[in-house]
Amino acid sequence: MSHSSVKFVTVLGATGSIGKSTLDVIARHPERYRVYALTAHTSKEALFAQCKAHAPQFAVLDKEADAQWLQQSLSQAGLDTVVMAGAGALCEVARAPGVDIVMAAIVGAAGLLPSLAAAEAGKRVLLANKEALVMSGALFMDAVARSGATLLPIDSEHNAIYQCLPSEHRGGLAKHGVRQLLLTASGGPFRGWSAADIANATPEQACAHPNWSMGRKISVDSATLMNKGLELIEACWLFDAAPEQIQVVVHPQSVIHSMAAYDDGSVIAQLGNPDMRTPIAYGLAWPERIDAGVEALDLFQVARLDFEAPDETRFPCLRLAREAMQIGGAAPAVLNAANEVAVEAFLSGGIAFGAIPNVVAKVMAMPYQGQADSLERVLAADRWAREQATLTIRQLTA
């Protein structure tokens, strides 16, 4: 393979689980990929180790003091990586001319701006950040269309649907003979629990996911099924689907990652071991396939696959997310922000697990006049919802 075909990759959120898996796949194919930039929020020691291993041209941390520490450490180690700090620097390494591929794996609203910057710059964007589409789906998809960026979803479910659909799938599902998208959910750690037990679950219980190892915020979202709700909103934007065209299917084994049902009665599914390196490798090499370091699925070991309908009475977050997408406008951004505040309050011991959907529902029921037709307005809706959620929590715990 000639040098000219080497792709330069920026990994936003390099020290998180998706970031680490991305670097693992990249390291398996040194003839194909080089790291352009690595970013982290505050994990400076972890980023230092990654810079030593991958020698990026740039590294970004949130705080100036952390960046200075890293710059000094790298210089002492004899590395010429340039370290920058702050949100502006994230956007800079996402849209830099020398970058071919951007892995957008920053969790939460913080990932929105650099993901959008990569889309506007026409990069191949590997999207592992939910909030970019949940908060500003219309803006994000417009940016992709205008710049000619390639958008490849990395979430295992959306990546599976992408693999199950025809390569060109814009313009609505019906146009491509697709009847329904089946979005699988593990059901989370409380799948078999009673409503009363769920209401009193502890952060430790909520973060003990049966199949995937994830950060604390996303683990709680998986336990409330809000994660699946956010994925439903994302799928609407990614695949030009209406919320009613997406059926969530609880599938505890997490072997089928999602499916597409066609008009002729065919249902096409993507199966694999629950390992994020599979969708990451798919995104990096698309339309080719490369070794991801993942073992092939052993069907004899899996032995059986179970499916059940989600229970929206015990897990109301799923219903709230669908409603937010049906309302449209700023509603998904409001839902997401209220949920982030509620999850944080739960993790810090401020509210009970059962209060998370109540906080989100209360904030969503408040009249909000703003639109979501510009980035400023999306961020305004996000700020408003955070304030309302904080006040709501105060009232609950007063």
Secondary structure by P-SEA (a helix, b strand, c coil): cccccbbbbbbcccccaaaaaaaaaaaaccccccccbbbbccaaaaaaaaaaaccccccccccaaaaaaaaaaaaaacccbbbbbcaaaaaaaaccccccccccccccccccaaaaaaaaacccccccccccccccaaaaaaaaaaabbbbbbcaaaaaaaaaacccccccccccccccbbbbbbcccccccccaaaaaacccccccccccccccaaaaaaaaaaaaaaaaaaaaaaacccccccbbbbbbccccccccccccccbbbbbbccccaaaaaaaaacccccccccccccccccccbbbbbbbcccccaaaaaaaaaaaaccaaaaaaaaaaaaaaaaaaaccccccaaaaaaaaaaacccccccccaaaaaaaaaaaaaaaaaaaaaaac
